[in-house]
Amino acid sequence: MKMTLGMALVVVALAVPTFAQDQGASSDAARGQALARRWCGACHLVALRVTTIDPPTFTAIANDATKTPDHLRTFFVSPHKDMPPIQLTAAQIEDVIAYFGTLKKP
């Protein structure tokens, strides 16, 4: 039986949060910051103040209520429109999510 891309994405999206929860205890924000800068920093700025909206800064992403940890997990394992492919392990994804957590405003 042939599995469609949509079905494969659903399976991955459902599996990643469960695996990631197991990895969450060892997530590291400093490693996440290094990964985010390496993979995303060429387009997404780290600075709090920028004059453009797109692409959003890391701080803007971290403070966007729709960008929950589960949303980010799914995003990182799914194809990205207008972006190069991102190849992160589940542990690396948790590190980036931990880094975004440090950028949230109180």
C-alpha positions as CSV (number, residue, x, y, z in Angstrom):
1,M,0.0,0.0,0.0
2,K,1.3,3.4,-0.9
3,M,1.6,6.0,1.9
4,T,0.9,9.5,0.9
5,L,3.1,12.4,2.0
6,G,0.3,13.8,4.1
7,M,-0.2,10.6,5.9
8,A,3.5,10.3,6.5
9,L,3.6,13.8,8.0
10,V,0.7,13.0,10.3
11,V,2.5,9.9,11.6
12,V,5.7,11.8,12.1
13,A,3.9,14.7,13.8
14,L,2.2,12.3,16.2
15,A,5.3,10.4,17.0
16,V,7.7,13.3,17.5
17,P,6.0,14.9,20.5
18,T,6.0,11.6,22.4
19,F,9.6,11.0,21.7
20,A,10.5,14.6,22.4
21,Q,8.8,14.5,25.8
22,D,11.2,11.7,26.7
23,Q,14.2,13.8,25.5
24,G,12.9,17.0,27.1
25,A,14.6,16.4,30.4
26,S,18.0,16.8,28.8
27,S,17.2,19.7,26.5
28,D,19.8,22.5,26.7
29,A,19.0,26.1,25.8
30,A,22.7,27.0,25.1
31,R,22.9,24.2,22.5
32,G,19.6,25.3,21.1
33,Q,20.9,28.9,20.7
34,A,23.9,27.6,18.8
35,L,21.8,25.4,16.6
36,A,19.3,28.2,15.9
37,R,22.1,30.6,15.0
38,R,23.7,28.0,12.8
39,W,20.6,26.8,10.9
40,C,18.3,29.8,11.1
41,G,20.5,32.9,12.0
42,A,21.2,33.9,8.4
43,C,17.6,34.9,7.9
44,H,16.1,35.1,11.4
45,L,17.7,37.8,13.5
46,V,18.6,37.4,17.1
47,A,18.2,41.1,17.9
48,L,15.1,42.3,19.7
49,R,14.7,45.3,17.4
50,V,14.6,45.0,13.6
51,T,13.0,47.1,10.9
52,T,11.4,44.1,9.1
53,I,8.7,41.7,10.0
54,D,9.6,38.8,7.7
55,P,11.3,36.6,8.6
56,P,10.5,37.1,12.2
57,T,13.2,37.3,14.9
58,F,13.8,34.4,17.3
59,T,12.2,36.6,20.0
60,A,9.1,37.2,17.9
61,I,8.8,33.5,17.3
62,A,9.2,32.6,21.0
63,N,6.5,35.1,22.0
64,D,4.0,34.1,19.3
65,A,1.2,32.3,21.2
66,T,0.6,30.0,18.2
67,K,4.2,28.7,18.3
68,T,3.7,26.2,21.0
69,P,6.4,23.5,21.6
70,D,4.2,21.0,19.8
71,H,3.7,23.4,16.9
72,L,7.5,23.9,16.7
73,R,8.2,20.1,16.9
74,T,5.9,19.5,13.9
75,F,7.3,22.5,12.0
76,F,10.9,21.3,12.3
77,V,10.1,17.9,10.9
78,S,7.9,19.2,8.0
79,P,8.9,20.8,4.7
80,H,9.2,24.6,4.9
81,K,7.9,26.9,2.2
82,D,10.6,29.4,1.0
83,M,13.2,27.9,3.4
84,P,16.0,25.5,3.0
85,P,15.4,22.1,4.6
86,I,16.3,21.8,8.3
87,Q,17.7,18.5,9.5
88,L,17.7,18.3,13.2
89,T,17.5,15.3,15.5
90,A,14.7,15.1,18.1
91,A,17.1,16.1,20.8
92,Q,18.3,19.1,18.8
93,I,14.7,20.2,18.3
94,E,14.2,20.1,22.0
95,D,17.3,22.2,22.5
96,V,16.0,24.8,20.1
97,I,12.6,24.8,21.9
98,A,14.4,25.2,25.2
99,Y,16.3,28.2,23.7
100,F,13.0,29.8,22.5
101,G,11.7,29.4,26.1
102,T,14.5,31.6,27.3
103,L,13.4,34.4,24.9
104,K,9.8,34.5,26.2
105,K,8.8,37.8,27.8
106,P,7.1,37.5,31.2
